Amino acid sequence: MTEIPDASVAIKWFVREGETGLEAADEVHGRVVVSADRFAVPTLFVYEVAATLCRRIALENDLKTNLRLLWALAIPAVAPDEALMALAAEIAFKHRVSGYDAAYIALAVHLRGTWLTFDAEAFRRVRSLGVARLLR
């Protein structure tokens, strides 16, 4: 089964201070390192992680290093098409989640996979879809 980690998971791979759930995030990271092909992310994933790292990391060289490490993981990125965007829009509207979260969830539905997140509120809103796993 394909797993779809969101930015709330990946950011913990690089920013440790003040974060909770590091053990769960590290466990996902370890599985990505071993079998990146068992994972997928929407293309927005890299931009979301980069945006958060830009806010959380003080030194440009550290930012660039972390982005290279993220890229080196080689998690397959799935570009949206019309059907995937329509599904994401439907999920966002019906379940009142952000368009960003809906992109991850739609990909999980499309791939019959599991969305991995630390976002308890978004998880609660889409739990009934049966494609989400809340990490703690």
URQUIMO-V731230 format. One record per residue. N is the residue number from 1. RES is the residue in one letter. SS is DSSP state (hx for helix, st for strand, lp for the rest). PSI is psi in whole degrees, 0 to 359 (* if undefined). NEAR is the number of other ideal C-beta (glycine too) atoms within 10 Angstrom. Layout:
BEGIN
n->(N/N)
res->(RES/RES)
ss->(SS/SS)
psi->(PSI/PSI)
near->(NEAR/NEAR)
END
This chain:
BEGIN
n->(1/2/3/4/5/6/7/8/9/10/11/12/13/14/15/16/17/18/19/20/21/22/23/24/25/26/27/28/29/30/31/32/33/34/35/36/37/38/39/40/41/42/43/44/45/46/47/48/49/50/51/52/53/54/55/56/57/58/59/60/61/62/63/64/65/66/67/68/69/70/71/72/73/74/75/76/77/78/79/80/81/82/83/84/85/86/87/88/89/90/91/92/93/94/95/96/97/98/99/100/101/102/103/104/105/106/107/108/109/110/111/112/113/114/115/116/117/118/119/120/121/122/123/124/125/126/127/128/129/130/131/132/133/134/135/136)
res->(M/T/E/I/P/D/A/S/V/A/I/K/W/F/V/R/E/G/E/T/G/L/E/A/A/D/E/V/H/G/R/V/V/V/S/A/D/R/F/A/V/P/T/L/F/V/Y/E/V/A/A/T/L/C/R/R/I/A/L/E/N/D/L/K/T/N/L/R/L/L/W/A/L/A/I/P/A/V/A/P/D/E/A/L/M/A/L/A/A/E/I/A/F/K/H/R/V/S/G/Y/D/A/A/Y/I/A/L/A/V/H/L/R/G/T/W/L/T/F/D/A/E/A/F/R/R/V/R/S/L/G/V/A/R/L/L/R)
ss->(lp/lp/st/st/st/lp/hx/hx/hx/hx/hx/hx/hx/lp/lp/lp/lp/lp/lp/lp/lp/hx/hx/hx/hx/hx/hx/hx/hx/hx/hx/hx/hx/hx/lp/hx/hx/hx/st/st/st/st/lp/hx/hx/hx/hx/hx/hx/hx/hx/hx/hx/hx/hx/hx/lp/lp/lp/hx/hx/hx/hx/hx/hx/hx/hx/hx/hx/hx/hx/hx/lp/lp/lp/st/st/st/lp/lp/lp/hx/hx/hx/hx/hx/hx/hx/hx/hx/hx/hx/hx/hx/hx/lp/lp/lp/hx/hx/hx/hx/hx/hx/hx/hx/hx/hx/hx/hx/hx/lp/lp/st/st/st/st/lp/lp/hx/hx/hx/hx/hx/hx/hx/hx/hx/hx/lp/lp/st/st/st/lp/lp)
psi->(136/136/141/91/142/181/331/335/309/326/329/345/340/329/118/321/128/3/146/166/20/323/315/318/319/325/317/314/316/321/326/316/319/321/68/332/351/6/163/154/153/156/335/343/310/319/321/314/316/317/318/318/323/326/331/345/132/330/133/319/322/319/310/320/314/322/324/320/320/312/320/338/335/41/126/129/132/120/145/149/181/318/317/320/321/319/317/318/317/315/315/316/309/325/0/51/165/159/328/308/320/328/317/316/316/320/320/316/311/318/1/46/201/126/126/127/159/1/94/321/313/319/313/321/332/7/323/341/341/23/12/147/122/123/150/*)
near->(8/16/21/29/28/28/24/22/25/26/21/22/20/21/17/10/5/6/15/10/14/13/10/17/23/13/11/19/18/10/14/20/11/8/10/14/10/14/19/21/24/24/11/18/24/17/12/19/24/14/13/16/20/11/8/16/17/6/8/9/8/13/16/12/13/20/17/9/11/19/10/9/14/12/19/11/13/18/8/16/9/7/10/18/14/12/18/24/14/13/24/18/11/12/17/12/22/11/14/19/25/24/29/33/28/28/25/27/20/18/17/9/18/16/27/23/23/21/22/12/10/24/19/13/18/24/13/9/15/9/21/23/16/16/20/8)
END
